[in-house]
Amino acid sequence: MKRLVASDRIQKPWPSAAVLAAVGAICCLVVIACREDSDPATAWDGTVRDSAGIEIVENFGRPLWPEGPGWEFTQDLRIGAVDGPPEYEFGHITGFQVLSDGRIVIVDAMAYKVRFFSPEGVHERSVGRQGQGPGELGTGSHLLLRGPGDTLLVDDGGARRIHVLAPDGTWLETFSRLPKDGYEGGYWSGSSRTGRLTSLHSPLRQSDGTLTDTLDIVLERDVHGGIVDTIARLPSRYTFYRGDAGTFRRYYNAAWWHMPWGEGHVIARSDRYRFLWYGPDGQLRRIMGLAREPTPITEQDRAVFMERWEEYLQERSVPVDRWSEIKSAISFADSYPPYCTFRPGPAGTLLVERVRPARALDSEKRSRLDVNQQYVPPGSSEWDVFDSEGHYLGGVVIPETEWTPGSPRPTRFFRDPAADTWYMYSIWSDELGVEYIVRWRIDGRMPA
C-alpha cells in the first residue's frame, strides 16, 4: 500500500431563445500581472531543480505569457428557461459534467432530477425522483462526479450515499459515502484524465470533544465505492489552529485540499502557495510554487466581518447584550491565504483563484459572507494559470467564476477534437436568480 504522510516540507430543440441562446457575448480578457519588460522567449524567471527524484519548480512572478490578450471567452450556448418545458427549467443546479462525447449532464437538486442534454443543448432524458429508495435522491445538494468510461456518481450528501449511473442514465447501484468507522463523509473528487476518483475524510469528533484521529485520509476509490488505496494522511484542518482560550472563530485557518489533475492528483495546504503533484503511482513527483506577497487583512476587512456578524446574530435572534461577548471571541490572521481555491483547466493547465479581500466586496456579496467558513476566503474572477509542468503562464479573468463562500461556481472544460477548440461550461444566474448552464468558447494561447 502506498502511503504518504504530508509534512511542512512539502426532440427538436426548444425554439425559445431563452433556452438555447447563441448569445455571442464576447469577453475580451487580458493577461494580468505581467511585467513591462516581458519577452516571449525569456520572460519566465523560474527555476527547476531535482531533489531526491522530486522535481521542484519555483516561479518568481514573471509569467511565460507575454503581454497582451490571454484567453477570450465567447458565450455560444445557454441551457435553461424562465418559462418553458419543465426539463429546461432549473430550480437549483448543484452539479454538472460534460461527457467525452460532448453531452451535458445536470443535477437539479430542487427537482431531484439528473438531466441529460445533447452537445447542442437538447434535452434527451431525465432520471431520479425524491426519496430514499433505489433511483431516488435525498434532500440537500447533489454533486456530480465523472469516473472511468463516463460513469457518473451523484454524491447524495444529505443521505450520506453515492449513486452510480451509466453514461445513458441507467441507475446502476448505490453505496455509502462513509469510508469506515471514525471518519466523516468528507468530500469526493473525480473527472481526472484517467478517471481517477479520490475522497478526503476528516476524523469524527467524539462525545468528549476529542477527535478519533489527528490526520485526515485521502483515499483512491473505484466506481463501486471500494477503497483501492490510501493515498495520503494529512494533518486534519481541525488541528491547524486551536487558538487562545475562548476563541470562537478565526479567519482564516489553514487546511489541506486535494484534487485530481492530469494523470495523478494535487495536494496543497492553503496557507502557502505551493502544490504537490502525485503521479498515477501515488508517488510525489513534482512540487510547484509561486512567490507572491501576502494580502493583509486590514481593519476595514475586520469591520466588514464584524458588521456581517451583527447581521448574523440579529437574524438568529441572539440577545444584543451577548453580541460583545461573541464578537470578542473572533480573531484574524495577519493576512489572507495566498489563494482561494484551485481546479483543473483546459489543455492540462492548473487554475488557481486569487483572493478577493472582504473590503472589495459590494454590499450584496458582503451580505452573503458565510461567517462559519473559516478556511476558504472570498475569491475573484482573476486566476493564475500553470502549465502541466508547473510553469507559471500568467493570469486571466474568467467570466462567472467569482466565489463567495456559500455559493461556489464550478466549471468544466471540454475539447472538441474535430474543431480543435476548447470550451468552458459554467453555471450562470440571471437577474431573477434563474440558473442556466452556459458554454463559452475559449480562444487564445494554449499550452502544447
C-alpha positions as CSV (number, residue, x, y, z in Angstrom):
1,M,0.0,0.0,0.0
2,K,1.4,3.4,-1.0
3,R,1.1,5.9,1.9
4,L,2.2,9.4,2.3
5,V,2.3,11.5,5.5
6,A,2.5,15.1,4.4
7,S,4.8,17.5,6.3
8,D,5.5,21.2,6.1
9,R,8.3,20.4,3.6
10,I,6.4,19.8,1.3
11,Q,-36.6,16.0,-30.0
12,K,-36.3,19.3,-31.7
13,P,-34.6,22.0,-29.8
14,W,-37.0,24.1,-27.8
15,P,-37.3,27.1,-30.1
16,S,-37.2,29.8,-27.4
17,A,-34.0,31.9,-27.4
18,A,-34.1,31.8,-23.6
19,V,-33.4,28.1,-23.7
20,L,-30.7,27.8,-26.3
21,A,-29.3,31.2,-26.9
22,A,-26.3,31.6,-29.1
23,V,-25.6,34.8,-27.2
24,G,-22.5,35.9,-28.9
25,A,-21.4,38.0,-26.0
26,I,-17.6,38.2,-26.1
27,C,-15.5,38.8,-23.1
28,C,-12.1,40.1,-24.1
29,L,-9.7,39.0,-21.4
30,V,-6.1,40.2,-20.9
31,V,-3.2,38.7,-19.2
32,I,-2.7,40.3,-15.8
33,A,0.3,40.6,-13.6
34,C,2.8,40.7,-16.4
35,R,5.9,42.8,-16.2
36,E,6.5,45.6,-18.7
37,D,9.7,44.0,-19.9
38,S,8.1,40.6,-20.6
39,D,9.5,38.9,-23.6
40,P,8.1,35.6,-25.0
41,A,11.5,34.0,-25.3
42,T,13.0,35.0,-21.9
43,A,10.0,36.1,-19.7
44,W,9.9,33.2,-17.3
45,D,12.3,33.7,-14.4
46,G,11.6,30.5,-12.5
47,T,13.9,27.6,-11.7
48,V,13.6,23.8,-12.0
49,R,15.8,21.5,-9.8
50,D,15.8,18.0,-8.7
51,S,15.6,16.9,-5.0
52,A,15.9,13.2,-4.4
53,G,13.9,12.4,-7.6
54,I,11.3,15.1,-6.9
55,E,11.1,18.0,-9.4
56,I,11.0,21.4,-7.7
57,V,9.5,24.1,-9.9
58,E,9.8,27.6,-8.4
59,N,8.1,30.6,-10.1
60,F,9.2,34.0,-9.0
61,G,6.3,36.0,-10.6
62,R,7.2,36.7,-14.2
63,P,4.9,34.7,-16.5
64,L,5.8,32.8,-19.6
65,W,2.9,34.5,-21.5
66,P,3.8,37.9,-23.0
67,E,1.7,41.0,-22.5
68,G,-1.5,41.2,-24.5
69,P,-4.7,39.2,-24.8
70,G,-4.8,36.0,-22.8
71,W,-7.9,33.9,-23.3
72,E,-11.0,35.2,-24.9
73,F,-14.3,33.7,-23.8
74,T,-17.3,33.8,-26.2
75,Q,-20.7,32.6,-24.9
76,D,-22.2,30.4,-27.6
77,L,-24.8,28.1,-25.8
78,R,-27.2,28.5,-22.9
79,I,-29.3,25.7,-21.5
80,G,-32.3,26.8,-19.4
81,A,-35.5,28.7,-19.4
82,V,-37.6,31.1,-17.3
83,D,-40.8,29.8,-18.7
84,G,-40.7,26.7,-20.9
85,P,-40.8,22.9,-20.8
86,P,-40.1,21.6,-17.3
87,E,-37.0,19.8,-18.4
88,Y,-35.4,23.1,-19.2
89,E,-36.4,24.9,-16.0
90,F,-33.8,24.5,-13.2
91,G,-34.6,25.2,-9.6
92,H,-31.1,24.8,-8.2
93,I,-28.1,23.3,-10.2
94,T,-25.7,21.6,-7.7
95,G,-23.6,19.6,-10.1
96,F,-22.9,19.0,-13.8
97,Q,-20.5,17.2,-16.1
98,V,-19.5,17.1,-19.8
99,L,-19.1,13.6,-21.1
100,S,-16.5,12.5,-23.6
101,D,-19.0,12.8,-26.5
102,G,-19.9,16.3,-25.5
103,R,-23.2,15.5,-23.8
104,I,-24.0,17.6,-20.8
105,V,-25.4,16.1,-17.6
106,I,-27.0,18.4,-15.0
107,V,-28.3,17.7,-11.5
108,D,-31.2,19.9,-10.3
109,A,-31.4,19.4,-6.5
110,M,-34.7,21.2,-6.3
111,A,-36.4,18.9,-8.8
112,Y,-34.4,15.8,-7.6
113,K,-33.5,15.1,-11.3
114,V,-30.4,14.2,-13.3
115,R,-31.0,15.6,-16.8
116,F,-29.1,14.6,-19.9
117,F,-28.7,17.0,-22.9
118,S,-27.1,16.7,-26.3
119,P,-24.0,18.7,-27.2
120,E,-26.3,21.2,-28.8
121,G,-28.3,21.6,-25.6
122,V,-31.4,19.5,-26.5
123,H,-32.9,17.5,-23.6
124,E,-32.6,13.8,-24.1
125,R,-33.6,12.1,-20.8
126,S,-34.2,12.8,-17.1
127,V,-33.9,10.3,-14.2
128,G,-34.4,10.4,-10.5
129,R,-37.1,11.5,-8.0
130,Q,-37.3,12.5,-4.4
131,G,-37.0,9.7,-1.8
132,Q,-34.7,7.3,-0.1
133,G,-35.0,4.2,-2.3
134,P,-33.4,3.0,-5.5
135,G,-33.3,5.7,-8.2
136,E,-34.2,8.4,-5.6
137,L,-32.4,11.4,-4.3
138,G,-32.5,12.7,-0.7
139,T,-32.6,16.4,0.3
140,G,-29.6,18.7,0.1
141,S,-27.0,19.4,-2.5
142,H,-26.1,16.7,-5.0
143,L,-22.6,17.0,-6.5
144,L,-21.9,15.1,-9.8
145,L,-18.6,13.3,-10.5
146,R,-17.4,11.6,-13.6
147,G,-15.5,8.3,-13.3
148,P,-13.9,5.9,-15.8
149,G,-15.7,5.4,-19.0
150,D,-18.1,8.4,-18.3
151,T,-19.6,6.5,-15.4
152,L,-21.5,9.1,-13.3
153,L,-21.6,9.4,-9.5
154,V,-24.2,11.5,-7.8
155,D,-23.0,12.5,-4.3
156,D,-26.2,12.4,-2.3
157,G,-24.6,14.1,0.8
158,G,-27.8,14.6,2.8
159,A,-28.4,10.9,2.7
160,R,-24.7,10.0,3.1
161,R,-24.7,7.9,0.0
162,I,-23.5,7.9,-3.6
163,H,-25.5,6.8,-6.6
164,V,-23.8,5.3,-9.7
165,L,-25.3,5.9,-13.2
166,A,-24.3,4.6,-16.6
167,P,-23.5,7.2,-19.3
168,D,-27.0,6.7,-20.7
169,G,-28.6,7.5,-17.3
170,T,-29.3,3.9,-16.2
171,W,-29.3,3.7,-12.4
172,L,-26.7,1.0,-11.5
173,E,-26.2,1.0,-7.8
174,T,-26.0,3.0,-4.5
175,F,-23.4,2.8,-1.8
176,S,-22.5,4.6,1.5
177,R,-20.1,7.5,1.2
178,L,-18.6,6.9,4.6
179,P,-15.2,5.3,4.4
180,K,-15.0,3.4,7.7
181,D,-15.7,3.9,11.5
182,G,-14.1,7.0,12.9
183,Y,-14.3,9.3,9.9
184,E,-17.0,11.6,8.4
185,G,-18.2,11.6,4.9
186,G,-15.8,14.3,3.7
187,Y,-15.8,15.3,0.0
188,W,-15.2,13.4,-3.2
189,S,-13.4,14.4,-6.4
190,G,-13.3,12.9,-9.8
191,S,-13.2,13.7,-13.5
192,S,-9.4,13.4,-14.0
193,R,-8.0,12.4,-17.3
194,T,-7.6,8.8,-16.1
195,G,-11.0,8.7,-14.4
196,R,-9.4,8.6,-11.0
197,L,-11.7,9.0,-8.1
198,T,-10.5,10.2,-4.7
199,S,-12.1,11.2,-1.4
200,L,-10.9,13.1,1.6
201,H,-12.3,12.3,5.1
202,S,-11.8,14.0,8.5
203,P,-11.8,12.3,11.8
204,L,-15.0,12.4,13.8
205,R,-15.3,14.4,17.0
206,Q,-16.3,12.2,19.9
207,S,-18.8,13.0,22.7
208,D,-15.9,14.1,25.0
209,G,-14.7,16.6,22.4
210,T,-11.6,14.6,21.3
211,L,-11.0,13.5,17.7
212,T,-10.8,9.9,16.7
213,D,-7.5,10.7,14.9
214,T,-5.3,13.7,14.2
215,L,-5.0,13.1,10.5
216,D,-7.3,13.3,7.5
217,I,-7.2,10.5,5.0
218,V,-7.2,10.7,1.2
219,L,-8.4,7.5,-0.4
220,E,-8.4,6.3,-4.0
221,R,-11.8,4.8,-4.8
222,D,-13.4,2.6,-7.5
223,V,-16.8,3.3,-9.0
224,H,-18.4,0.9,-6.5
225,G,-17.1,2.9,-3.5
226,G,-14.3,0.3,-2.8
227,I,-11.1,1.6,-1.3
228,V,-8.3,0.9,-3.8
229,D,-5.6,2.6,-1.8
230,T,-4.8,5.1,1.0
231,I,-3.0,7.8,-1.0
232,A,-2.2,10.2,1.9
233,R,-2.6,11.0,5.5
234,L,-2.7,14.8,6.1
235,P,-2.9,16.9,9.2
236,S,-6.6,17.5,9.8
237,R,-7.8,21.0,9.3
238,Y,-9.2,20.8,12.8
239,T,-5.7,20.5,14.2
240,F,-4.1,23.5,12.4
241,Y,-5.4,26.2,14.8
242,R,-6.6,25.7,18.3
243,G,-6.2,29.4,19.3
244,D,-6.3,31.1,22.7
245,A,-8.8,30.0,25.3
246,G,-12.3,31.3,24.4
247,T,-11.5,31.7,20.7
248,F,-14.7,31.2,18.8
249,R,-13.8,31.8,15.1
250,R,-10.5,32.7,13.3
251,Y,-10.2,34.0,9.8
252,Y,-8.5,32.3,8.0
253,N,-7.3,28.9,9.2
254,A,-5.1,26.6,7.1
255,A,-6.4,23.4,5.6
256,W,-5.2,20.7,3.2
257,W,-7.0,20.3,-0.1
258,H,-6.7,17.7,-2.9
259,M,-8.0,17.3,-6.4
260,P,-7.3,15.0,-9.4
261,W,-5.2,16.7,-12.0
262,G,-3.7,15.2,-15.2
263,E,-2.9,11.5,-14.6
264,G,-2.5,12.0,-10.9
265,H,-3.6,14.4,-8.2
266,V,-2.6,17.6,-6.4
267,I,-2.4,18.2,-2.7
268,A,-1.9,21.7,-1.3
269,R,-2.0,23.5,2.0
270,S,-4.0,26.7,1.9
271,D,-1.6,28.9,3.8
272,R,1.2,28.6,1.3
273,Y,1.4,29.0,-2.5
274,R,2.8,25.5,-3.2
275,F,1.2,22.5,-4.9
276,L,2.3,18.8,-4.5
277,W,1.7,16.7,-7.6
278,Y,1.5,12.9,-7.2
279,G,1.7,10.7,-10.3
280,P,-0.6,7.8,-11.2
281,D,1.6,5.5,-9.0
282,G,0.8,7.7,-5.9
283,Q,4.3,8.9,-5.6
284,L,5.3,12.6,-5.1
285,R,6.8,13.7,-8.5
286,R,6.7,17.5,-8.5
287,I,6.4,20.5,-6.2
288,M,5.2,23.7,-7.8
289,G,5.4,27.1,-6.1
290,L,4.8,30.8,-6.8
291,A,6.4,33.7,-4.9
292,R,3.7,36.2,-4.1
293,E,3.4,38.9,-1.4
294,P,0.5,38.1,1.1
295,T,-2.6,40.3,1.1
296,P,-3.0,41.8,4.5
297,I,-6.3,41.6,6.5
298,T,-6.9,45.2,7.3
299,E,-9.0,47.0,9.8
300,Q,-11.5,47.6,7.0
301,D,-11.7,43.8,6.4
302,R,-12.3,43.2,10.1
303,A,-15.0,45.8,10.1
304,V,-16.8,44.1,7.2
305,F,-16.8,40.8,9.1
306,M,-18.0,42.3,12.3
307,E,-20.8,44.0,10.6
308,R,-21.8,40.7,8.9
309,W,-21.5,39.0,12.4
310,E,-24.0,41.5,13.8
311,E,-26.4,40.8,10.9
312,Y,-25.9,37.1,11.5
313,L,-26.7,37.4,15.3
314,Q,-29.7,39.5,14.6
315,E,-31.0,37.0,12.0
316,R,-30.8,34.3,14.7
317,S,-32.4,36.5,17.5
318,V,-29.4,36.4,19.7
319,P,-29.8,38.9,22.6
320,V,-28.0,42.1,21.9
321,D,-26.3,42.0,25.3
322,R,-24.4,38.9,24.2
323,W,-23.0,40.4,21.0
324,S,-19.9,41.9,22.5
325,E,-19.0,38.6,24.2
326,I,-19.4,36.7,21.0
327,K,-17.5,39.2,18.9
328,S,-14.7,39.3,21.3
329,A,-14.0,35.6,20.7
330,I,-13.4,36.3,17.0
331,S,-9.8,36.6,15.8
332,F,-8.0,37.3,12.5
333,A,-4.7,36.2,10.9
334,D,-2.4,39.0,9.7
335,S,-3.0,38.1,6.0
336,Y,-5.3,36.2,3.7
337,P,-4.4,32.8,2.4
338,P,-2.3,33.2,-0.8
339,Y,-5.1,31.7,-3.0
340,C,-8.8,30.9,-2.7
341,T,-9.1,27.5,-4.5
342,F,-7.7,25.6,-7.5
343,R,-9.1,23.4,-10.2
344,P,-8.0,21.7,-13.5
345,G,-8.2,23.9,-16.5
346,P,-8.1,23.4,-20.3
347,A,-5.1,21.9,-22.1
348,G,-3.7,20.3,-18.9
349,T,-3.4,23.6,-17.0
350,L,-3.9,24.2,-13.3
351,L,-6.1,27.2,-12.4
352,V,-5.6,28.9,-9.1
353,E,-8.1,31.5,-8.0
354,R,-6.9,34.7,-6.5
355,V,-8.3,36.0,-3.2
356,R,-10.7,38.9,-3.1
357,P,-10.5,40.8,0.2
358,A,-13.7,41.4,2.1
359,R,-13.2,45.1,1.8
360,A,-13.5,44.8,-2.0
361,L,-16.9,43.1,-1.9
362,D,-20.1,45.0,-2.8
363,S,-23.0,45.2,-0.4
364,E,-24.8,42.3,-1.9
365,K,-21.8,39.9,-1.7
366,R,-21.0,41.2,1.8
367,S,-24.4,40.1,2.9
368,R,-23.7,36.6,1.6
369,L,-20.4,36.2,3.6
370,D,-20.6,32.9,5.5
371,V,-19.3,33.7,8.9
372,N,-18.9,30.0,9.6
373,Q,-16.5,29.5,6.8
374,Q,-13.0,29.8,8.3
375,Y,-10.9,28.0,5.7
376,V,-11.8,29.5,2.2
377,P,-11.8,33.3,1.7
378,P,-13.9,35.1,-1.0
379,G,-12.4,34.6,-4.5
380,S,-12.2,36.8,-7.5
381,S,-12.6,36.2,-11.3
382,E,-8.8,36.5,-11.6
383,W,-7.0,33.2,-11.9
384,D,-3.3,32.2,-12.1
385,V,-2.6,29.7,-14.9
386,F,0.1,27.0,-14.7
387,D,1.0,24.5,-17.4
388,S,1.2,20.8,-16.8
389,E,4.8,21.0,-15.8
390,G,4.2,23.7,-13.2
391,H,5.4,26.8,-15.1
392,Y,3.6,30.0,-14.4
393,L,1.9,31.2,-17.6
394,G,0.2,34.3,-16.4
395,G,-3.2,35.5,-15.1
396,V,-6.6,35.6,-16.8
397,V,-10.0,36.9,-15.9
398,I,-12.6,34.1,-16.3
399,P,-16.2,35.1,-16.5
400,E,-18.8,33.9,-14.0
401,T,-16.2,32.5,-11.6
402,E,-16.3,34.9,-8.6
403,W,-16.6,32.8,-5.5
404,T,-18.2,33.9,-2.3
405,P,-18.3,31.2,0.4
406,G,-21.6,29.5,0.3
407,S,-22.0,30.0,-3.4
408,P,-19.3,28.1,-5.3
409,R,-19.4,28.2,-9.1
410,P,-17.9,25.1,-10.6
411,T,-16.6,25.0,-14.1
412,R,-15.9,22.2,-16.6
413,F,-13.6,22.2,-19.6
414,F,-14.1,20.2,-22.8
415,R,-12.1,20.0,-26.0
416,D,-13.8,19.4,-29.3
417,P,-11.2,17.3,-31.2
418,A,-12.9,17.9,-34.6
419,A,-12.7,21.6,-34.3
420,D,-9.6,21.6,-32.1
421,T,-11.4,24.0,-29.8
422,W,-11.6,24.3,-26.0
423,Y,-14.9,25.2,-24.2
424,M,-15.7,26.1,-20.7
425,Y,-19.1,25.3,-19.1
426,S,-20.3,27.2,-16.0
427,I,-23.5,28.0,-14.0
428,W,-24.9,31.4,-14.7
429,S,-27.8,33.2,-12.9
430,D,-29.9,36.0,-14.4
431,E,-31.3,39.0,-12.5
432,L,-34.3,36.9,-11.4
433,G,-32.0,34.2,-9.9
434,V,-32.9,31.7,-12.6
435,E,-30.0,29.3,-13.2
436,Y,-28.6,28.2,-16.6
437,I,-25.7,26.2,-17.9
438,V,-23.6,28.3,-20.2
439,R,-20.9,27.2,-22.7
440,W,-18.0,29.6,-23.5
441,R,-15.7,29.1,-26.5
442,I,-12.1,29.8,-25.4
443,D,-9.8,31.4,-28.0
444,G,-6.2,32.3,-27.3
445,R,-2.9,30.7,-26.3
446,M,-3.0,27.1,-25.1
447,P,0.0,25.0,-23.9
448,A,1.0,22.3,-26.3
